[in-house]
Amino acid sequence: MRKALILTRHFPPYVTSGASRAWKFASNLSAIGWEPVVIAPPAIMDMPAGVQSGANTVPAVHRTGPEIEAGGLDAAGRNALLHGGQPLAALNNSLKSMLSGLFKENSGGALWEKSAAVLIDRLLDEEPEIDLLYAQGPPLEPLGLALETARKRPITVVLDITAPLDPAMPPPGSSASSDAAEAEERILLSGVPLLTPTRHLKEYFLQKYRGRLDHGLVTIVPPAFDGSHPAFGRRLADASGTALRIALLVEELPKGELKALVAGLEAWLKGGVPAGGVELLLLGAGASELLRRAAGKPLEKLLTPDDACGLDSELMLCRKAALFCVVQSSAAASASTVPDRLADALGMGLPLCAIAPDGAASRLVLDAGGLHAPARDAGAIAELFRAMVSGWSARTLQGALEELRQKHEITGVMRALTGAIASQPV
């Protein structure tokens, strides 16, 4: 069987943006004719390096460093670590420095790049069956290494760009420049096939590089759910009571938007909750900060953090929920992304809600028949939760139609990936 070399700085056990996308692609490559060989960030001691799956595994994973010993971290520290942040209190300075460099641009990236480059050369020499190199970014290093490899070796390269490479996202036509902007331009105009997860991101790139970026080089391969995971099994009746469980995925938020979220949730609570109560199952990089902000408030009693952390844990919490709500920041980059768990919740058939800017995630939620409120607007957030609870009580909330679910099911998404690869020359 042919082999595909996957180069990513986002891979389990981490729950960073792109980690489950890379895992899902790798674990399903055999269905489209490739065996995955992954170059991934260091594992974490005593944390599962893989993901539960009913059918697929990724046996060949090469790490760019020794296992990270992160014992002693509390739940907030684990959450920060697995989402690519920096668990501040419980780690020594050398470990903090290493962790801050795992996922951030221009912070330890050179060390990661050096280790990955050695692995690429060794694996390509040892395994002649490798004839595809898939690289995921941001950050930039995997993409740059892939382009450098393509200059030296005859191998098909596909770049999967899951978010803007220049997070400032200057409007098309802007003359503003930065290291990130220059790197983005170099990568996007390299002539190498590009994947994006959303139409919003593809259109942004085409507008920004109008006349210079070939429309045919950019393929939308949407975020996927993999129904082989145990979390997608038949949901059993909740024997614990009649509480409404809402999976609340909170991304990193600026202080003002976090304040508005807390104010909106508190205003909603003042209007009363269902007789059985409400439980908010917290997921995401911003969960720990929301807990901190809610400390001592009535809201705190409703919040249930994800103590286990990790992809498996997040998926199983979604399985327990009756509703799913994603909270994104209003930053321009957020409008181009669809969080991995949102696609998973859609696949589970959960009714969807979003507190997010107008963009890819809010569009997906609305297409699925869900509800949307803008960030920063506490009143709109309170009204959104009132409508969610009212719809749940009246049994009028529904999951996405089957046609939309199929668009994001892993089998169809892998067919889209196959088409993007097959149409490209070496």
C-alpha positions in Angstrom: 0.0 0.0 0.0 1.2 3.5 -0.7 2.0 5.7 2.3 1.2 9.2 3.1 3.5 11.2 5.4 1.5 13.6 7.7 3.3 16.5 9.1 1.5 18.4 11.9 2.1 20.2 15.1 -1.5 19.3 16.1 -2.2 15.7 17.0 -3.6 13.7 20.0 -3.4 13.8 22.9 -3.7 17.6 22.2 -7.1 19.1 21.6 -5.7 22.1 19.7 -7.4 23.4 16.5 -6.7 20.9 13.8 -5.7 18.0 16.1 -8.8 15.9 15.5 -8.9 16.9 11.9 -5.4 15.5 11.4 -6.4 12.4 13.4 -9.5 11.8 11.4 -7.7 12.1 8.1 -4.8 9.8 9.3 -7.1 7.1 10.7 -9.2 7.0 7.5 -6.5 7.2 4.9 -6.5 3.5 4.4 -10.0 3.8 3.0 -8.6 5.8 0.1 -5.5 3.8 -0.5 -2.8 5.2 1.7 -1.2 4.1 5.0 -0.5 7.0 7.3 2.9 7.8 8.7 2.6 10.7 11.1 5.2 13.2 12.4 3.6 14.7 15.5 4.4 16.8 18.5 5.7 15.2 21.7 3.3 13.0 23.6 2.3 13.6 27.3 3.2 11.0 29.9 0.2 9.1 31.3 -2.2 10.6 28.7 -3.5 8.4 25.9 -1.6 9.2 22.7 -4.5 8.0 20.4 -8.3 8.3 20.2 -10.9 5.6 20.7 -12.3 4.4 17.4 -14.6 1.6 16.4 -12.6 0.8 13.2 -9.4 2.8 12.8 -6.0 3.3 14.4 -2.8 5.2 13.5 0.0 2.8 14.3 3.0 4.8 12.9 3.4 8.0 14.9 6.8 9.6 15.2 7.2 12.3 17.9 9.5 15.3 17.5 10.6 15.0 21.1 10.5 12.9 24.3 7.3 12.6 26.3 6.4 15.6 28.4 6.1 14.8 32.1 3.2 17.0 33.2 2.3 15.3 36.5 0.9 17.5 39.2 -1.3 19.5 36.8 -4.8 20.2 38.0 -7.8 20.1 35.6 -7.3 23.7 34.6 -3.6 23.0 33.9 -4.4 19.9 31.8 -7.0 21.9 29.9 -4.5 24.7 29.1 -1.8 22.2 28.1 -4.0 20.1 25.8 -5.4 23.2 24.1 -2.0 24.5 23.3 -1.9 27.1 26.1 0.5 27.4 29.0 -0.5 25.9 32.4 1.2 28.6 34.5 1.3 27.5 38.1 2.3 23.8 38.3 5.2 23.7 35.9 8.9 24.6 36.1 10.3 27.3 33.9 12.0 25.0 31.4 8.8 23.0 30.8 6.8 26.2 30.5 9.2 27.4 27.8 9.0 24.2 25.9 5.2 24.1 26.0 4.8 27.7 24.9 6.9 26.7 21.8 4.8 23.7 20.8 2.1 25.6 19.0 2.9 29.3 18.9 4.6 30.9 15.9 8.2 32.1 16.4 8.4 30.6 19.9 10.4 27.4 19.9 9.3 26.6 16.4 12.9 26.4 15.1 13.6 23.5 17.5 10.5 21.6 16.5 11.3 22.2 12.8 14.9 20.9 13.2 13.7 17.7 14.7 10.8 17.2 12.2 13.2 17.8 9.2 15.5 15.0 10.4 12.5 12.7 10.7 11.2 13.6 7.2 14.6 12.8 5.6 14.9 9.5 7.5 11.4 8.3 6.8 11.6 9.2 3.1 14.9 7.3 2.8 13.6 4.3 4.7 10.1 4.0 3.3 10.1 4.4 -0.5 6.3 3.7 -0.5 5.7 7.3 0.8 4.4 9.2 -2.2 2.3 11.9 -0.5 3.2 14.6 2.0 0.3 16.2 3.8 1.2 19.2 5.9 -1.1 21.1 8.2 -0.9 24.7 9.4 -0.9 27.0 11.2 1.6 27.2 12.7 3.8 27.8 9.7 6.6 25.3 10.2 5.0 22.1 8.8 4.0 24.0 5.7 7.4 25.4 5.2 9.0 22.0 5.7 6.7 20.5 3.1 7.6 23.1 0.5 11.3 22.6 1.2 10.9 18.8 0.9 9.1 19.2 -2.5 12.0 21.2 -3.8 14.4 18.3 -3.0 12.3 15.2 -3.7 9.7 14.1 -6.3 6.7 13.8 -4.0 3.1 15.0 -4.2 2.5 17.7 -1.5 -0.9 18.9 -0.2 -1.1 21.8 2.3 -4.1 21.8 4.7 -4.6 25.4 5.9 -7.1 25.3 8.7 -7.1 28.9 9.8 -5.5 32.2 8.5 -1.8 32.1 8.4 -1.7 35.8 9.2 -4.0 36.0 12.2 -4.3 39.8 11.8 -6.3 39.0 8.6 -5.7 42.5 6.9 -8.4 43.2 4.4 -7.7 42.4 0.7 -5.7 45.3 -0.8 -4.1 46.3 2.5 -0.4 47.2 2.3 0.3 46.1 5.9 3.1 43.7 6.2 4.5 41.4 8.9 6.5 38.2 9.1 3.3 36.2 9.2 1.9 38.1 6.2 5.1 37.5 4.2 5.1 33.8 5.1 1.4 33.4 4.1 2.0 35.0 0.8 5.0 32.8 0.1 3.0 29.6 1.0 -0.2 30.5 -0.8 1.5 31.5 -4.0 3.9 28.5 -4.1 1.7 26.7 -6.7 1.2 23.8 -4.3 -2.4 22.4 -3.9 -4.1 23.9 -0.9 -7.0 22.6 1.3 -9.2 24.8 3.4 -12.0 23.6 5.8 -14.5 26.4 4.9 -15.7 28.4 1.9 -15.2 31.5 4.0 -11.5 31.0 4.3 -11.1 30.0 0.6 -12.9 33.1 -0.5 -10.8 35.3 1.8 -7.6 34.0 0.3 -8.9 34.3 -3.3 -9.9 37.9 -2.7 -6.7 38.8 -0.9 -4.5 37.4 -3.7 -6.9 38.2 -6.5 -5.3 37.4 -9.9 -2.3 35.6 -8.3 -3.9 32.6 -6.5 -5.3 30.0 -8.8 -8.8 29.1 -7.9 -8.3 25.5 -9.0 -5.5 25.0 -6.5 -7.7 25.6 -3.5 -10.1 22.8 -2.5 -12.7 22.9 0.4 -12.4 19.8 2.4 -14.9 20.4 5.2 -14.6 19.5 8.9 -15.7 15.9 9.5 -17.2 13.7 12.1 -16.1 10.0 12.4 -19.1 7.9 13.4 -16.9 5.0 14.3 -16.0 6.6 17.6 -18.0 5.2 20.6 -19.5 8.6 21.3 -21.6 8.2 18.2 -23.4 5.1 19.4 -27.1 5.0 20.3 -27.8 7.4 23.1 -29.4 5.9 26.2 -32.0 7.5 28.3 -30.5 9.7 31.1 -31.1 7.8 34.4 -29.7 10.6 36.5 -32.7 12.9 36.3 -34.4 15.4 34.1 -31.7 18.1 34.0 -31.0 19.8 30.7 -27.4 19.2 29.7 -25.9 21.7 27.3 -22.4 21.1 25.9 -20.8 24.6 26.0 -17.6 24.9 23.9 -15.9 28.1 24.8 -12.9 29.2 22.7 -10.4 31.7 24.0 -12.2 35.0 24.5 -11.1 38.6 25.1 -12.0 39.9 28.5 -14.9 42.0 27.3 -16.5 39.2 25.4 -16.0 36.8 28.4 -17.6 39.4 30.6 -20.6 39.7 28.2 -20.9 35.9 28.1 -21.1 35.7 31.9 -23.5 38.6 32.1 -25.7 37.0 29.5 -25.7 33.6 31.3 -26.5 35.3 34.6 -29.4 37.3 33.1 -30.8 34.1 31.6 -30.6 32.4 35.0 -32.6 35.2 36.7 -35.5 34.3 34.5 -35.6 30.8 35.8 -34.5 27.4 34.5 -36.4 24.1 33.8 -37.7 22.3 36.9 -35.1 19.6 36.5 -32.3 22.1 36.4 -29.5 22.8 33.9 -26.0 21.5 33.6 -23.4 23.3 31.4 -20.7 20.8 30.3 -17.7 22.9 29.6 -15.3 22.3 26.7 -12.6 24.2 25.0 -9.6 26.5 25.6 -11.7 29.1 27.3 -13.4 26.8 29.8 -11.0 27.4 32.6 -11.2 31.2 32.4 -15.0 31.0 32.3 -14.9 29.0 35.5 -12.6 31.5 37.1 -15.0 34.4 36.1 -18.0 32.5 37.4 -16.5 31.8 40.8 -18.8 32.8 43.6 -21.7 33.5 41.3 -24.9 31.5 41.0 -23.7 30.5 37.5 -20.8 28.5 39.0 -23.1 25.8 40.3 -24.3 25.0 36.8 -20.8 24.6 35.3 -19.2 21.1 34.9 -15.6 21.2 33.7 -14.0 18.5 31.6 -11.7 17.1 34.3 -10.4 14.3 32.1 -9.7 16.5 29.0 -8.7 15.1 25.6 -10.6 14.3 22.4 -12.3 11.2 23.8 -13.5 13.0 26.9 -14.9 16.0 24.9 -16.7 13.6 22.5 -18.2 11.6 25.3 -19.4 14.8 27.1 -21.1 15.9 23.8 -22.8 12.5 23.7 -24.3 13.2 27.2 -25.8 16.6 26.1 -29.2 17.5 24.7 -27.9 20.7 23.1 -24.6 22.0 21.8 -23.5 25.7 21.9 -20.2 27.0 20.6 -18.8 30.4 21.8 -16.2 32.0 19.5 -14.5 35.4 19.8 -15.5 38.2 17.4 -12.0 38.3 15.9 -11.9 38.2 12.1 -10.0 34.9 12.1 -12.8 33.2 14.1 -15.3 33.8 11.2 -13.2 31.5 9.0 -13.1 28.5 11.3 -15.5 25.7 12.3 -14.5 24.2 15.7 -14.0 20.4 15.4 -16.5 19.7 18.2 -19.2 21.6 16.3 -18.9 19.2 13.4 -19.0 16.3 15.8 -22.1 17.6 17.5 -23.8 18.0 14.1 -22.9 14.4 13.4 -24.4 13.3 16.7 -27.7 14.9 15.7 -27.6 17.5 18.5 -29.5 20.8 18.1 -26.9 23.5 17.6 -26.4 27.1 18.8 -23.6 29.6 18.3 -22.4 32.8 20.0 -20.1 33.8 17.2 -19.4 36.4 14.5 -21.2 36.0 11.2 -19.0 33.5 9.4 -18.4 29.8 8.8 -19.5 28.5 12.2 -22.7 30.6 12.5 -23.6 29.7 8.9 -23.3 26.0 9.7 -25.4 26.3 12.8 -28.1 28.2 10.9 -28.1 25.8 8.0 -28.6 23.0 10.6 -31.7 24.8 11.9 -30.0 26.2 15.0 -29.9 29.5 16.8 -27.3 32.3 16.7 -26.3 35.3 18.8 -23.4 37.8 18.3 -20.5 37.9 20.7 -20.3 40.9 23.1 -24.1 41.2 23.3 -25.2 40.0 26.8 -28.8 40.6 26.1 -28.7 38.6 22.9 -26.9 35.8 24.7 -29.5 35.7 27.4 -32.3 35.6 24.8 -30.5 32.8 22.9 -30.4 30.6 26.0 -34.0 31.3 26.8 -34.9 30.3 23.3 -32.8 27.1 23.6 -34.5 26.0 26.8 -37.9 26.9 25.5 -37.4 24.9 22.3 -36.0 22.0 24.3 -39.0 22.0 26.7 -41.4 22.2 23.8 -39.5 19.5 21.9 -39.2 21.8 18.8 -35.4 21.8 18.6 -34.0 19.4 15.9 -30.7 18.3 14.7 -29.4 18.9 11.2 -31.1 17.3 8.2 -29.4 14.1 6.8 -28.2 15.9 3.7 -26.1 18.3 5.8 -24.8 15.5 8.0 -23.6 13.5 5.0 -21.6 16.5 3.8 -19.6 16.3 7.0 -19.5 12.5 7.5 -15.9 11.2 7.2 -16.5 8.9 4.3 -17.7 11.8 2.1 -15.0 14.1 3.3 -12.3 11.6 2.5 -13.7 11.4 -1.0 -13.3 15.1 -1.3 -9.7 14.7 -0.1 -9.1 12.0 -2.6 -10.3 14.2 -5.4 -8.0 17.1 -4.3 -5.0 14.8 -4.2 -5.7 12.9 -7.4 -6.0 16.0 -9.5 -2.6 17.3 -8.7 0.8 16.5 -10.3 3.9 15.4 -8.5 
